[in-house]
């Protein structure tokens, strides 16, 4: 428990430092997001130094390939597509194959885009997502995963799957709040967004922890994390209407999909435990 407390405190000390620097320089904290993502990994380095413990662990590396890496790569795409379908259940939300949803981000596309087949923008975005999900997104995601699904998971896994998932998800969500308050993921309402980010991380953590177990490496959840970041805005790009509080992975639509996944995961683990 000592190292777990050290991990939490060190992580949040780093956040206070970067928040202070961003305030003094009058630079938005979201512009430090790449560095921010590596705070959990930096924290692990610091804790290992303080406790004179072995830094290099087998879970930091690729320990063979299995089907769970494919699941980690493609599941975020499935979640994204499913959240689009649920988003369309809202009366004011409409599907837009020509990416009219980009207007949410202040991006106006050329008018002649509608002269091409509506399938081309979809294929283009999915293709780019699959590529960027692996590189560079997964590389940046490792900075987080070495902390959350690496060190911390390893420290508290004896709590049991669901308790450790809840704890990691809660901390992970709180860790995101400084970014959310600066408009990250929930630019339309940062107050509600901060609360929703915590719920999102809690709902997402069990499947990431399962991938961590099945791959015996942080590389597995890093692939999932990178792929998720690549496909996160897909529902917002291809729909018009309500904002991210309702639409997409980070909204009510995405939460419903993640809740179903956790429901399935509960019975999957229960059935697997009985077999063993």
Buried (B, 14 or more C-beta within 10 A) or exposed (E): EEBBEBBBEBBBEBBEEBBEEBEEEEEBBBEBEEEBBBBBBBBBBBBBEEEEEEEEBEBBEEEEEEEBBEBBBBBBBEBBBBBBEBBBEBEEBBBBEBBBBBEBEEEEEEEEEEEEEEEEBBEEBBEEBBEBBBEEBBEBBBBBBBBBBBBBBBBBBEEEBBEBBBBBBBBBBBBBBBBBBBBBBBBEBBEEBBBBBBBBBBBBBBBBBBBBBBBBBBBBBBBBBBBBBBBBBBBBBBBBBBBBBBBBBBBBBBBBBBEEBBEEBEEEBEEEEEEE
